[in-house]
Amino acid sequence: MPASGFYEWQSVAGKKQPWYVLPKEQRLFALGGIVLLWQGVRSVAIVTTAANARMAKVHDRMPVIVSPESYDAWLGAGDAAALLVPAPDDAMQAHPVSLRVNAPANDDASLLQPI
C-alpha cells in the first residue's frame, strides 16, 4: 500500500497525541497490507509489527514497511513472513501534529504540519 506517511497516537497524561510519521529520504514508502474479497466486499488491512526504537517513544507497534527490493517477496514470490520486522530507525522521521487530526471532518494539508 503506497503511502507518504501515517499517523500514530501516543498516550500522554490520559490523552492521545497524534504523530505524523514519514519517510526520511523518499517521498513514498510501501506499507505491508493484505486485501480480502469476501462475499463481494473488499477489505483492506495494514499489517503491523513491533516498533523500532524511534517509534517506541510514540507507540509499541508500527506498520510493516516493505522496501522496494522486497516487493516480490511481499506479493507472494518469497518469504513474506521474514519481512514482518520493524523498519530501520534511520528510514523515518516523526513529529507531533494538531489534535485536529482526531476529527474526520478536518481534511487539509495543515494536519501534516509539526506543532
CYANA upper distance limits for C-alpha pairs under 8 A (distance plus 0.5 A):
  1 MET  CA     30 ALA  CA      5.73
  1 MET  CA     31 LEU  CA      5.52
  1 MET  CA     32 GLY  CA      6.82
  1 MET  CA     33 GLY  CA      6.58
  2 PRO  CA     28 LEU  CA      7.02
  2 PRO  CA     29 PHE  CA      6.30
  2 PRO  CA     30 ALA  CA      5.00
  2 PRO  CA     31 LEU  CA      6.78
  3 ALA  CA     28 LEU  CA      5.97
  3 ALA  CA     29 PHE  CA      6.03
  3 ALA  CA     30 ALA  CA      6.52
  3 ALA  CA     31 LEU  CA      7.31
  4 SER  CA     22 LEU  CA      6.72
  4 SER  CA     23 PRO  CA      7.73
  4 SER  CA     27 ARG  CA      6.52
  4 SER  CA     28 LEU  CA      4.98
  4 SER  CA     29 PHE  CA      6.82
  5 GLY  CA     20 TYR  CA      7.25
  5 GLY  CA     21 VAL  CA      5.83
  5 GLY  CA     22 LEU  CA      4.68
  5 GLY  CA     23 PRO  CA      7.33
  5 GLY  CA     28 LEU  CA      7.86
  5 GLY  CA     29 PHE  CA      8.14
  6 PHE  CA     20 TYR  CA      6.28
  6 PHE  CA     21 VAL  CA      5.81
  6 PHE  CA     22 LEU  CA      7.14
  7 TYR  CA     18 PRO  CA      6.90
  7 TYR  CA     19 TRP  CA      5.96
  7 TYR  CA     20 TYR  CA      5.12
  7 TYR  CA     21 VAL  CA      6.55
  8 GLU  CA     18 PRO  CA      6.21
  8 GLU  CA     19 TRP  CA      5.81
  8 GLU  CA     20 TYR  CA      7.13
  8 GLU  CA     21 VAL  CA      7.96
  8 GLU  CA     58 VAL  CA      7.81
  8 GLU  CA     59 HIS  CA      7.59
  8 GLU  CA     62 MET  CA      8.49
  9 TRP  CA     16 LYS  CA      6.12
  9 TRP  CA     17 GLN  CA      5.84
  9 TRP  CA     18 PRO  CA      4.86
  9 TRP  CA     19 TRP  CA      6.49
  9 TRP  CA     58 VAL  CA      7.33
  9 TRP  CA     59 HIS  CA      7.37
 10 GLN  CA     16 LYS  CA      5.93
 10 GLN  CA     17 GLN  CA      5.56
 10 GLN  CA     18 PRO  CA      6.81
 10 GLN  CA     19 TRP  CA      7.85
 10 GLN  CA     58 VAL  CA      5.35
 10 GLN  CA     59 HIS  CA      6.31
 11 SER  CA     15 LYS  CA      6.08
 11 SER  CA     16 LYS  CA      5.25
 11 SER  CA     17 GLN  CA      6.85
 11 SER  CA     58 VAL  CA      8.32
 12 VAL  CA     16 LYS  CA      6.64
 12 VAL  CA     17 GLN  CA      7.15
 17 GLN  CA     96 PRO  CA      7.51
 17 GLN  CA     97 VAL  CA      8.17
 17 GLN  CA     99 LEU  CA      7.24
 18 PRO  CA     96 PRO  CA      6.37
 18 PRO  CA     97 VAL  CA      6.26
 18 PRO  CA     98 SER  CA      7.54
 18 PRO  CA     99 LEU  CA      7.04
 18 PRO  CA    101 VAL  CA      7.60
 18 PRO  CA    102 ASN  CA      8.33
 19 TRP  CA     58 VAL  CA      8.20
 19 TRP  CA     94 ALA  CA      6.98
 19 TRP  CA     95 HIS  CA      5.88
 19 TRP  CA     96 PRO  CA      4.61
 19 TRP  CA     97 VAL  CA      5.95
 20 TYR  CA     94 ALA  CA      6.03
 20 TYR  CA     95 HIS  CA      6.08
 20 TYR  CA     96 PRO  CA      6.72
 20 TYR  CA     97 VAL  CA      6.94
 20 TYR  CA    112 LEU  CA      7.00
 21 VAL  CA     92 MET  CA      7.34
 21 VAL  CA     93 GLN  CA      6.29
 21 VAL  CA     94 ALA  CA      4.81
 21 VAL  CA     95 HIS  CA      7.29
 22 LEU  CA     92 MET  CA      6.14
 22 LEU  CA     93 GLN  CA      6.10
 22 LEU  CA     94 ALA  CA      6.84
 23 PRO  CA     27 ARG  CA      7.18
 23 PRO  CA     28 LEU  CA      7.18
 23 PRO  CA     29 PHE  CA      7.14
 23 PRO  CA     91 ALA  CA      6.47
 23 PRO  CA     92 MET  CA      4.90
 23 PRO  CA     93 GLN  CA      6.71
 24 LYS  CA     90 ASP  CA      7.84
 24 LYS  CA     91 ALA  CA      5.98
 24 LYS  CA     92 MET  CA      5.06
 24 LYS  CA     93 GLN  CA      6.01
 25 GLU  CA     91 ALA  CA      7.51
 25 GLU  CA     92 MET  CA      8.28
 29 PHE  CA     65 ILE  CA      7.46
 29 PHE  CA     66 VAL  CA      7.92
 29 PHE  CA     67 SER  CA      7.92
 30 ALA  CA     65 ILE  CA      6.17
 30 ALA  CA     66 VAL  CA      5.83
 30 ALA  CA     67 SER  CA      7.38
 30 ALA  CA     68 PRO  CA      8.39
 31 LEU  CA     46 ILE  CA      7.34
 31 LEU  CA     47 VAL  CA      8.16
 31 LEU  CA     63 PRO  CA      6.73
 31 LEU  CA     64 VAL  CA      6.19
 31 LEU  CA     65 ILE  CA      5.14
 31 LEU  CA     66 VAL  CA      6.44
 32 GLY  CA     46 ILE  CA      6.48
 32 GLY  CA     47 VAL  CA      6.00
 32 GLY  CA     48 THR  CA      8.34
 32 GLY  CA     63 PRO  CA      7.40
 32 GLY  CA     64 VAL  CA      5.61
 32 GLY  CA     65 ILE  CA      6.33
 32 GLY  CA     66 VAL  CA      6.43
 32 GLY  CA     74 TRP  CA      8.07
 33 GLY  CA     44 VAL  CA      7.45
 33 GLY  CA     45 ALA  CA      6.04
 33 GLY  CA     46 ILE  CA      4.84
 33 GLY  CA     47 VAL  CA      5.81
 34 ILE  CA     44 VAL  CA      6.28
 34 ILE  CA     45 ALA  CA      5.97
 34 ILE  CA     46 ILE  CA      7.10
 34 ILE  CA     47 VAL  CA      7.70
 35 VAL  CA     42 ARG  CA      7.45
 35 VAL  CA     43 SER  CA      6.19
 35 VAL  CA     44 VAL  CA      5.08
 35 VAL  CA     45 ALA  CA      7.18
 36 LEU  CA     42 ARG  CA      6.14
 36 LEU  CA     43 SER  CA      5.68
 36 LEU  CA     44 VAL  CA      7.01
 37 LEU  CA     41 VAL  CA      5.99
 37 LEU  CA     42 ARG  CA      4.87
 37 LEU  CA     43 SER  CA      6.83
 38 TRP  CA     42 ARG  CA      6.99
 38 TRP  CA     43 SER  CA      8.44
 46 ILE  CA     63 PRO  CA      7.04
 46 ILE  CA     64 VAL  CA      8.33
 47 VAL  CA     63 PRO  CA      6.24
 47 VAL  CA     64 VAL  CA      6.35
 48 THR  CA     61 ARG  CA      6.91
 48 THR  CA     62 MET  CA      5.82
 48 THR  CA     63 PRO  CA      4.59
 48 THR  CA     64 VAL  CA      5.69
 48 THR  CA     84 LEU  CA      8.22
 49 THR  CA     61 ARG  CA      6.07
 49 THR  CA     62 MET  CA      6.12
 49 THR  CA     63 PRO  CA      6.58
 49 THR  CA     64 VAL  CA      6.38
 49 THR  CA     84 LEU  CA      6.61
 49 THR  CA     85 VAL  CA      6.55
 49 THR  CA     86 PRO  CA      6.70
 50 ALA  CA     60 ASP  CA      6.63
 50 ALA  CA     61 ARG  CA      4.95
 50 ALA  CA     62 MET  CA      6.65
 50 ALA  CA     85 VAL  CA      7.55
 50 ALA  CA     86 PRO  CA      6.57
 51 ALA  CA     55 MET  CA      5.82
 51 ALA  CA     56 ALA  CA      5.66
 51 ALA  CA     59 HIS  CA      7.44
 51 ALA  CA     60 ASP  CA      5.68
 51 ALA  CA     61 ARG  CA      4.80
 51 ALA  CA     62 MET  CA      5.62
 51 ALA  CA     86 PRO  CA      6.37
 52 ASN  CA     56 ALA  CA      6.41
 52 ASN  CA     62 MET  CA      8.32
 52 ASN  CA     86 PRO  CA      5.78
 52 ASN  CA     87 ALA  CA      7.07
 52 ASN  CA     88 PRO  CA      7.39
 52 ASN  CA     89 ASP  CA      6.59
 53 ALA  CA     57 LYS  CA      7.60
 53 ALA  CA     89 ASP  CA      6.82
 54 ARG  CA     58 VAL  CA      8.32
 54 ARG  CA     89 ASP  CA      6.14
 55 MET  CA     59 HIS  CA      6.49
 55 MET  CA     60 ASP  CA      7.73
 55 MET  CA     61 ARG  CA      7.98
 55 MET  CA     62 MET  CA      7.58
 55 MET  CA     89 ASP  CA      8.48
 56 ALA  CA     60 ASP  CA      5.68
 56 ALA  CA     61 ARG  CA      7.73
 62 MET  CA     86 PRO  CA      7.78
 63 PRO  CA     86 PRO  CA      8.44
 64 VAL  CA     83 LEU  CA      8.04
 64 VAL  CA     84 LEU  CA      6.58
 64 VAL  CA     85 VAL  CA      7.14
 64 VAL  CA     86 PRO  CA      6.88
 64 VAL  CA     87 ALA  CA      7.58
 65 ILE  CA     86 PRO  CA      7.90
 65 ILE  CA     87 ALA  CA      6.48
 66 VAL  CA     70 SER  CA      6.63
 66 VAL  CA     71 TYR  CA      7.09
 66 VAL  CA     74 TRP  CA      7.98
 66 VAL  CA     83 LEU  CA      7.66
 67 SER  CA     71 TYR  CA      7.16
 70 SER  CA     74 TRP  CA      6.75
 70 SER  CA     83 LEU  CA      8.35
 71 TYR  CA     75 LEU  CA      6.58
 72 ASP  CA     76 GLY  CA      6.88
 72 ASP  CA     77 ALA  CA      5.78
 72 ASP  CA     78 GLY  CA      7.25
 73 ALA  CA     77 ALA  CA      5.25
 73 ALA  CA     78 GLY  CA      4.43
 73 ALA  CA     79 ASP  CA      6.15
 73 ALA  CA     80 ALA  CA      5.89
 74 TRP  CA     78 GLY  CA      7.42
 74 TRP  CA     79 ASP  CA      7.78
 74 TRP  CA     80 ALA  CA      5.25
 74 TRP  CA     83 LEU  CA      7.97
 75 LEU  CA     80 ALA  CA      8.17
 76 GLY  CA     80 ALA  CA      7.52
 79 ASP  CA     83 LEU  CA      8.03
 80 ALA  CA     84 LEU  CA      7.77
 87 ALA  CA     91 ALA  CA      7.37
 88 PRO  CA     92 MET  CA      8.25
 95 HIS  CA    114 PRO  CA      6.22
 95 HIS  CA    115 ILE  CA      8.27
 96 PRO  CA    114 PRO  CA      6.17
 96 PRO  CA    115 ILE  CA      6.49
 97 VAL  CA    101 VAL  CA      8.04
 97 VAL  CA    111 LEU  CA      6.98
 97 VAL  CA    112 LEU  CA      6.87
 97 VAL  CA    113 GLN  CA      6.56
 97 VAL  CA    114 PRO  CA      5.52
 97 VAL  CA    115 ILE  CA      5.75
 98 SER  CA    111 LEU  CA      6.79
 98 SER  CA    113 GLN  CA      8.25
 98 SER  CA    114 PRO  CA      8.06
 98 SER  CA    115 ILE  CA      6.77
100 ARG  CA    106 ASN  CA      7.00
100 ARG  CA    111 LEU  CA      7.42
101 VAL  CA    106 ASN  CA      7.20
101 VAL  CA    111 LEU  CA      6.52
107 ASP  CA    111 LEU  CA      7.83
109 ALA  CA    113 GLN  CA      8.02
